[in-house]
Amino acid sequence: MFYRPGKDDHGLPHDPFKACVVPRPIGWISTLSPTGHANLAPYSQFNNLTFDPPYVMFSANQTLSQQQKDTVKNVEATGVFCWNLATYELREAVNISAEPVPYGVDEFERAGLEKEDSTMCSVDVKTSGGGKGKVEKRRVPMVKKSPVRFECEYYTTLRLPGNPPMGTVDVVVAKVVGIHIDERVLTDGKVDVAKTEPIARCGYYSYAVVRETFDMQVPGDDKTVLVGLEGSTKLHRGIQEELAEEG
């Protein structure tokens, strides 16, 4: 079959596009508003972009009223956010945090999730006091039970135009400045997906859980390819030093 999206009828009972790009990592993003309200929401269009330094991205479609999502508003206003690995154990909480609620509602509390303060991502929150108000520095909360978490500094937003009411999307890019990994999910010095059990979005209302992996190595002896696949900052810097010495 062949069809042109938005122009042809694909002839299927359900639109197949999202079911073709699977599985998709979940960007479970936590933020603080400028007034100090915690927010937590999952985005199924999330990924890493490069590794030295590490950058990630997530994209958020607009609301039915053609407004930016709360997450995007907070990130652009404060310049920071955290990513929390969505796991099978936490799947119900992920789903609860996906429900649209009024701006300022704490999804951590709605989903029964315990918070843990980030180390580097802080927000200057304006609080009332003494009639004049004051500024209080607060840390962006993270999901305490999530075994892997990134602290991120906002870089830019790319807005892609789309059809209303939800087609327009904000693609948010950020640099990862801090990484938290629970030692319980490490095996032989590697993050073990069999222990983290990450969940991912598939098509329609379906999800996947990763419990099994297999290894493949790209043929050839190009060291840069292998370093890129591993995403090793140390080895990458070593190549850089070698090139500098040769030059």
N, C-alpha and C positions, 0 to 999 in steps of 0.2 A: 504494500500500500504506500501511497505518497499523498501528502496534503500540505497546503501552505497555511501555517497558523494565522488565525484571524481572518482568512480569506476563504478557505475551503472547509466544508463539513467533513471531518475525519471519518464519520460513519460509525463510530464506536459509542457505546452507552456512556463512557467516561473519557475525559480528556487524557491522552496518554503521555503528555510531555514530561511531567514531573516523575512519572514512573520509569522514564527512560534514563534519567540521571540519578542512579542509585548505587550504593547507599550514600546518603549525604550526612556528613558530621553535623552535630547539633551545636550551635553557638548559644550556650546557656549563659546569658550576659547579665551581670549584676552591676547596678549603678546607684549613685546618690543624686538626688535633685539638688539644685542650689539652695533649697530650703531644708535639706537634710532628710528627705523621705527616701527610704530604700525601695529599689525596684529590681525585679528579677523576671526575665522572660527568655524563652527559647526561640532561636532562629535556625531554620533548617538549611539556610543558604550561608554557610560558614566554612572557612578553610584557612590554612596557612598560605603565605605568599612567598616567603623566602626564609633563610635561616641565619644569615650573618650580616646584620642583626636580624632577629626573627620578627616578621610582620604577620599579622592576621587580618582577616576581613570578615564582615558579616553584612548582609543586606536585609533591609526592612521595608516592606511595602507600606504605602500610606494607609491610613484608616479609611473607613467608609465615608467620613466627612472630609477626606482629602487633606488630612493633617499628618504630620510626622508622628511616628510611634514614640511613646514615652522614653524608650531607651535611647533613641537618637537625640531627642531633645536634651536629655541629661548628659550624654557624652559630649555633645557640641558645647553645652554650657559649662561643663566642669573640666573637660579635657582628659578624663580617665574612666576606665571601666575594668571589670574583671571577667574572665571567662572561667566557667566551672564545667568540668567534664560531666556530661549526662550519662548516668550508668543505669543498668537494669534494676539495681536495688532502689534507685531514686526515680524510677520511671513515672510513678503516680504523681510525685511532687512536680516533675517536669511538666506533666500534662496539666496539673492545676495552675501552674504559673503561666501557662499559655492562654488562659481565659482572659479576654479583654475586660478590664475593670477601670474605674475612674482614675485619673492621674493623681498620684499621691498615695494610693492604696499599697500597703506592704505585702508583696507576694510571698516573702519569706514566712510571714505570720500566717497567711492564708493556707500555705502548703505545709505548715508545721515544721519548718526547717530552722535549725540552729545556725546562727551567724558566727563568722569568725572574721575579725578585722584583717584587711590587707596590710602589707608591710610598707609599701611605697605610695600607693594611690590614695591621696587625701584630697578633700574638698573643703574650701573655705565656705562655711555655712553661716548665713546671717541669722542670728537669734535675737529675740526680743529681750530687753532687760534695761531697766533704768530709764525707759522712755526713748533712749537714743538707739538702743540695740547694739550688739557687738558681733564680732566675727569669731567663730569657733571652728577649729580644724578637726574634721572627722574623717575617719578611714572608710573607704568603700567596703561594704561587707561582702564576704564570700560564703559559699555553701560549705559549712564545716565538714559534712560527710562526703563531699566530693573528693576523690583521691588525687586529682590533678587539677591545678588552678593556675591561670595566668593573670598577672597584673599588667595592664596595658595603658599606654599613653596615646591619646588620639593624634592622628596624623592629618587625615583629610576625609572629606565626604564627596563622593561622585554621585550626582543625581541623574538617574536614567529615566527619561520620559516614558510614560506608558498610558494606557487607556484608563479613564476613570471608571469606577471610583477608587480602585486599589492598584492600578497598573504601575504608577510611578513608584520608583524604588530608590532608597538612599543606600549607597554602598559605602560603608564606613571602614576605613583602613587605620590600623593602629600598630605601634611598635610594642613588642613584649619586653617589659623591663624587669619582670620578676616571675619566677616559676616555682610553684609549690608541688612537691610530689610526696605522697605518703609512702614511707619505706616499705609498708606491708605489700605494696603492689609491684615491688621490684623482684626480679629473679635473675641472678647472675649479672647484676648491674644494668639490667634492661627493664623498661616498663613492660609488664606482662599483661597483655590484653585479656588473658584467661582469668586474671585476678581483678582487673578493672571492669570487665564486661560492659564496654561502652555500647550505647544504643545509637542508632542512626535512622534517619527518615528514609522511607521508601516511597512508593507511589500511593495515592489515595489516602487511606487512613492507616497504612501499614508501617511498621517499624521493623528494624533488624537488631539483633544483639550479636556482638562479635565475641566468640569464645575460642575460635580456632584460627590459626594462621599457617602459612607455608612460606618458605624462602625461595627466592630466585635472585641470581646475580647477573647483571647485564654482561654479555660476552665482551671480551677484549681486555686490554690492560691499561685503559685510560684512567689514571688515578683520580682525575677531577670528577669523572662521572660517578665513581664509587663514593667519593667524599660527598658529592651532592646528594646522592641517594641516602646516605647515612645522615646527612645534615650535621656533620661534625664541624663545629666552629674551630676546635683545636687543629684538626688536620687541614682545614681550609686556610687558617693563618700560616700553617707550615708551608703550604704551597706558595702562598704570597711571599714568604721570606725567601724561598728558593728562587722564585722569579726575580726578586729584587737583587739577589746575589749574582744571578746570571746576567742581569741587565747592567 
